[in-house]
Amino acid sequence: MNIASLQSLRVEAANLSLDRLAASTQVPESEKVAEVSRAFEAVLLRQILSESQRPVFESPYAGNSATDGIYRDIVVNQMAEDISKSGSFGLGRSLARELQRQTGAAQNTAQNTAAQNAVPEGHNARKAPLKSPKS
């Protein structure tokens, strides 16, 4: 058995549940954000599609049995997943782009703050106290 080939297997973000995805160290942060955004889009699409399936007027011809309800839920769930995976709705991509922009800005700010607070070697770390502005 070739163990090296097993170690090179890449973990796909779409194949993990959201809790495992959050804890995974093998999936890059950008893929995590993209998958969570896609999952959010699917939840929103489920709500939209399930509301569109509700009858406006009661009809004796509309199926209202438990079996019909289960079938409608299965169809709605599958449609929502397929639409979100295709990317045709676009909300998941927009959300991922915005989240990556914000988290990237937060990471850059943290790195810049850490760099500014770093004390060069041989430099006295004590600084003069700041003077309060006079009113």
C-alpha positions as protocol buffer text, in pm:
chain_id: "A"
residue {
  index: 1
  type: MET
  ca { x: 0 y: 0 z: 0 }
}
residue {
  index: 2
  type: ASN
  ca { x: 139 y: 339 z: -100 }
}
residue {
  index: 3
  type: ILE
  ca { x: 89 y: 573 z: 198 }
}
residue {
  index: 4
  type: ALA
  ca { x: 240 y: 873 z: 17 }
}
residue {
  index: 5
  type: SER
  ca { x: -46 y: 869 z: -233 }
}
residue {
  index: 6
  type: LEU
  ca { x: -301 y: 867 z: 51 }
}
residue {
  index: 7
  type: GLN
  ca { x: -142 y: 1170 z: 213 }
}
residue {
  index: 8
  type: SER
  ca { x: -161 y: 1368 z: -108 }
}
residue {
  index: 9
  type: LEU
  ca { x: -540 y: 1339 z: -122 }
}
residue {
  index: 10
  type: ARG
  ca { x: -693 y: 1681 z: -101 }
}
residue {
  index: 11
  type: VAL
  ca { x: -992 y: 1745 z: 122 }
}
residue {
  index: 12
  type: GLU
  ca { x: -1278 y: 1912 z: -66 }
}
residue {
  index: 13
  type: ALA
  ca { x: -1469 y: 2177 z: 127 }
}
residue {
  index: 14
  type: ALA
  ca { x: -1799 y: 2074 z: -34 }
}
residue {
  index: 15
  type: ASN
  ca { x: -1765 y: 1719 z: 99 }
}
residue {
  index: 16
  type: LEU
  ca { x: -1741 y: 1822 z: 465 }
}
residue {
  index: 17
  type: SER
  ca { x: -2016 y: 1918 z: 706 }
}
residue {
  index: 18
  type: LEU
  ca { x: -1995 y: 2278 z: 825 }
}
residue {
  index: 19
  type: ASP
  ca { x: -1870 y: 2187 z: 1173 }
}
residue {
  index: 20
  type: ARG
  ca { x: -1595 y: 1965 z: 1029 }
}
residue {
  index: 21
  type: LEU
  ca { x: -1513 y: 2231 z: 772 }
}
residue {
  index: 22
  type: ALA
  ca { x: -1460 y: 2491 z: 1046 }
}
residue {
  index: 23
  type: ALA
  ca { x: -1226 y: 2257 z: 1237 }
}
residue {
  index: 24
  type: SER
  ca { x: -1033 y: 2138 z: 931 }
}
residue {
  index: 25
  type: THR
  ca { x: -674 y: 2251 z: 896 }
}
residue {
  index: 26
  type: GLN
  ca { x: -640 y: 2101 z: 547 }
}
residue {
  index: 27
  type: VAL
  ca { x: -888 y: 2338 z: 381 }
}
residue {
  index: 28
  type: PRO
  ca { x: -767 y: 2693 z: 306 }
}
residue {
  index: 29
  type: GLU
  ca { x: -959 y: 2979 z: 469 }
}
residue {
  index: 30
  type: SER
  ca { x: -1076 y: 3113 z: 131 }
}
residue {
  index: 31
  type: GLU
  ca { x: -1240 y: 2779 z: 47 }
}
residue {
  index: 32
  type: LYS
  ca { x: -1406 y: 2770 z: 389 }
}
residue {
  index: 33
  type: VAL
  ca { x: -1554 y: 3114 z: 330 }
}
residue {
  index: 34
  type: ALA
  ca { x: -1673 y: 3018 z: -19 }
}
residue {
  index: 35
  type: GLU
  ca { x: -1840 y: 2697 z: 104 }
}
residue {
  index: 36
  type: VAL
  ca { x: -2012 y: 2865 z: 399 }
}
residue {
  index: 37
  type: SER
  ca { x: -2137 y: 3138 z: 166 }
}
residue {
  index: 38
  type: ARG
  ca { x: -2271 y: 2876 z: -74 }
}
residue {
  index: 39
  type: ALA
  ca { x: -2443 y: 2693 z: 214 }
}
residue {
  index: 40
  type: PHE
  ca { x: -2604 y: 3019 z: 329 }
}
residue {
  index: 41
  type: GLU
  ca { x: -2725 y: 3081 z: -24 }
}
residue {
  index: 42
  type: ALA
  ca { x: -2879 y: 2731 z: -29 }
}
residue {
  index: 43
  type: VAL
  ca { x: -3065 y: 2800 z: 298 }
}
residue {
  index: 44
  type: LEU
  ca { x: -3204 y: 3124 z: 158 }
}
residue {
  index: 45
  type: LEU
  ca { x: -3303 y: 2952 z: -168 }
}
residue {
  index: 46
  type: ARG
  ca { x: -3481 y: 2677 z: 31 }
}
residue {
  index: 47
  type: GLN
  ca { x: -3691 y: 2940 z: 205 }
}
residue {
  index: 48
  type: ILE
  ca { x: -3773 y: 3119 z: -119 }
}
residue {
  index: 49
  type: LEU
  ca { x: -3857 y: 2798 z: -305 }
}
residue {
  index: 50
  type: SER
  ca { x: -4064 y: 2650 z: -22 }
}
residue {
  index: 51
  type: GLU
  ca { x: -4270 y: 2969 z: -3 }
}
residue {
  index: 52
  type: SER
  ca { x: -4323 y: 2956 z: -379 }
}
residue {
  index: 53
  type: GLN
  ca { x: -4463 y: 2602 z: -344 }
}
residue {
  index: 54
  type: ARG
  ca { x: -4733 y: 2703 z: -96 }
}
residue {
  index: 55
  type: PRO
  ca { x: -5076 y: 2724 z: -258 }
}
residue {
  index: 56
  type: VAL
  ca { x: -5239 y: 3067 z: -261 }
}
residue {
  index: 57
  type: PHE
  ca { x: -5590 y: 2927 z: -280 }
}
residue {
  index: 58
  type: GLU
  ca { x: -5714 y: 2603 z: -130 }
}
residue {
  index: 59
  type: SER
  ca { x: -5800 y: 2353 z: -398 }
}
residue {
  index: 60
  type: PRO
  ca { x: -5940 y: 2002 z: -381 }
}
residue {
  index: 61
  type: TYR
  ca { x: -5704 y: 1914 z: -666 }
}
residue {
  index: 62
  type: ALA
  ca { x: -5384 y: 2011 z: -488 }
}
residue {
  index: 63
  type: GLY
  ca { x: -5217 y: 1727 z: -304 }
}
residue {
  index: 64
  type: ASN
  ca { x: -5211 y: 1801 z: 67 }
}
residue {
  index: 65
  type: SER
  ca { x: -5111 y: 1462 z: 202 }
}
residue {
  index: 66
  type: ALA
  ca { x: -4799 y: 1400 z: 411 }
}
residue {
  index: 67
  type: THR
  ca { x: -4644 y: 1217 z: 117 }
}
residue {
  index: 68
  type: ASP
  ca { x: -4694 y: 1519 z: -108 }
}
residue {
  index: 69
  type: GLY
  ca { x: -4535 y: 1744 z: 154 }
}
residue {
  index: 70
  type: ILE
  ca { x: -4232 y: 1518 z: 188 }
}
residue {
  index: 71
  type: TYR
  ca { x: -4193 y: 1499 z: -187 }
}
residue {
  index: 72
  type: ARG
  ca { x: -4215 y: 1881 z: -218 }
}
residue {
  index: 73
  type: ASP
  ca { x: -3950 y: 1921 z: 56 }
}
residue {
  index: 74
  type: ILE
  ca { x: -3716 y: 1681 z: -122 }
}
residue {
  index: 75
  type: VAL
  ca { x: -3760 y: 1864 z: -452 }
}
residue {
  index: 76
  type: VAL
  ca { x: -3711 y: 2206 z: -289 }
}
residue {
  index: 77
  type: ASN
  ca { x: -3397 y: 2093 z: -104 }
}
residue {
  index: 78
  type: GLN
  ca { x: -3245 y: 1943 z: -416 }
}
residue {
  index: 79
  type: MET
  ca { x: -3329 y: 2247 z: -628 }
}
residue {
  index: 80
  type: ALA
  ca { x: -3177 y: 2482 z: -368 }
}
residue {
  index: 81
  type: GLU
  ca { x: -2856 y: 2276 z: -349 }
}
residue {
  index: 82
  type: ASP
  ca { x: -2827 y: 2252 z: -728 }
}
residue {
  index: 83
  type: ILE
  ca { x: -2886 y: 2624 z: -782 }
}
residue {
  index: 84
  type: SER
  ca { x: -2636 y: 2721 z: -512 }
}
residue {
  index: 85
  type: LYS
  ca { x: -2372 y: 2479 z: -646 }
}
residue {
  index: 86
  type: SER
  ca { x: -2417 y: 2610 z: -1000 }
}
residue {
  index: 87
  type: GLY
  ca { x: -2354 y: 2965 z: -884 }
}
residue {
  index: 88
  type: SER
  ca { x: -2625 y: 3100 z: -1111 }
}
residue {
  index: 89
  type: PHE
  ca { x: -2806 y: 3285 z: -831 }
}
residue {
  index: 90
  type: GLY
  ca { x: -2486 y: 3474 z: -742 }
}
residue {
  index: 91
  type: LEU
  ca { x: -2557 y: 3558 z: -378 }
}
residue {
  index: 92
  type: GLY
  ca { x: -2303 y: 3306 z: -248 }
}
residue {
  index: 93
  type: ARG
  ca { x: -2025 y: 3448 z: -466 }
}
residue {
  index: 94
  type: SER
  ca { x: -2105 y: 3805 z: -363 }
}
residue {
  index: 95
  type: LEU
  ca { x: -2118 y: 3712 z: 4 }
}
residue {
  index: 96
  type: ALA
  ca { x: -1790 y: 3518 z: -20 }
}
residue {
  index: 97
  type: ARG
  ca { x: -1619 y: 3808 z: -198 }
}
residue {
  index: 98
  type: GLU
  ca { x: -1735 y: 4053 z: 69 }
}
residue {
  index: 99
  type: LEU
  ca { x: -1639 y: 3824 z: 358 }
}
residue {
  index: 100
  type: GLN
  ca { x: -1296 y: 3762 z: 208 }
}
residue {
  index: 101
  type: ARG
  ca { x: -1248 y: 4135 z: 160 }
}
residue {
  index: 102
  type: GLN
  ca { x: -1344 y: 4206 z: 521 }
}
residue {
  index: 103
  type: THR
  ca { x: -1141 y: 3921 z: 670 }
}
residue {
  index: 104
  type: GLY
  ca { x: -847 y: 4012 z: 449 }
}
residue {
  index: 105
  type: ALA
  ca { x: -869 y: 4372 z: 568 }
}
residue {
  index: 106
  type: ALA
  ca { x: -894 y: 4254 z: 929 }
}
residue {
  index: 107
  type: GLN
  ca { x: -589 y: 4028 z: 886 }
}
residue {
  index: 108
  type: ASN
  ca { x: -391 y: 4309 z: 719 }
}
residue {
  index: 109
  type: THR
  ca { x: -486 y: 4547 z: 1002 }
}
residue {
  index: 110
  type: ALA
  ca { x: -377 y: 4293 z: 1264 }
}
residue {
  index: 111
  type: GLN
  ca { x: -47 y: 4234 z: 1083 }
}
residue {
  index: 112
  type: ASN
  ca { x: 15 y: 4610 z: 1047 }
}
residue {
  index: 113
  type: THR
  ca { x: -63 y: 4670 z: 1416 }
}
residue {
  index: 114
  type: ALA
  ca { x: 170 y: 4388 z: 1518 }
}
residue {
  index: 115
  type: ALA
  ca { x: 444 y: 4530 z: 1296 }
}
residue {
  index: 116
  type: GLN
  ca { x: 397 y: 4880 z: 1438 }
}
residue {
  index: 117
  type: ASN
  ca { x: 405 y: 4753 z: 1795 }
}
residue {
  index: 118
  type: ALA
  ca { x: 719 y: 4547 z: 1738 }
}
residue {
  index: 119
  type: VAL
  ca { x: 1024 y: 4690 z: 1914 }
}
residue {
  index: 120
  type: PRO
  ca { x: 1350 y: 4672 z: 1715 }
}
residue {
  index: 121
  type: GLU
  ca { x: 1640 y: 4491 z: 1879 }
}
residue {
  index: 122
  type: GLY
  ca { x: 1854 y: 4715 z: 2099 }
}
residue {
  index: 123
  type: HIS
  ca { x: 1582 y: 4981 z: 2116 }
}
residue {
  index: 124
  type: ASN
  ca { x: 1454 y: 5102 z: 2450 }
}
residue {
  index: 125
  type: ALA
  ca { x: 1099 y: 4972 z: 2484 }
}
residue {
  index: 126
  type: ARG
  ca { x: 995 y: 5246 z: 2728 }
}
residue {
  index: 127
  type: LYS
  ca { x: 831 y: 5542 z: 2568 }
}
residue {
  index: 128
  type: ALA
  ca { x: 748 y: 5879 z: 2712 }
}
residue {
  index: 129
  type: PRO
  ca { x: 391 y: 5902 z: 2839 }
}
residue {
  index: 130
  type: LEU
  ca { x: 147 y: 6065 z: 2601 }
}
residue {
  index: 131
  type: LYS
  ca { x: 47 y: 6416 z: 2691 }
}
residue {
  index: 132
  type: SER
  ca { x: -323 y: 6480 z: 2726 }
}
residue {
  index: 133
  type: PRO
  ca { x: -464 y: 6745 z: 2496 }
}
residue {
  index: 134
  type: LYS
  ca { x: -541 y: 7075 z: 2666 }
}
residue {
  index: 135
  type: SER
  ca { x: -899 y: 7186 z: 2650 }
}
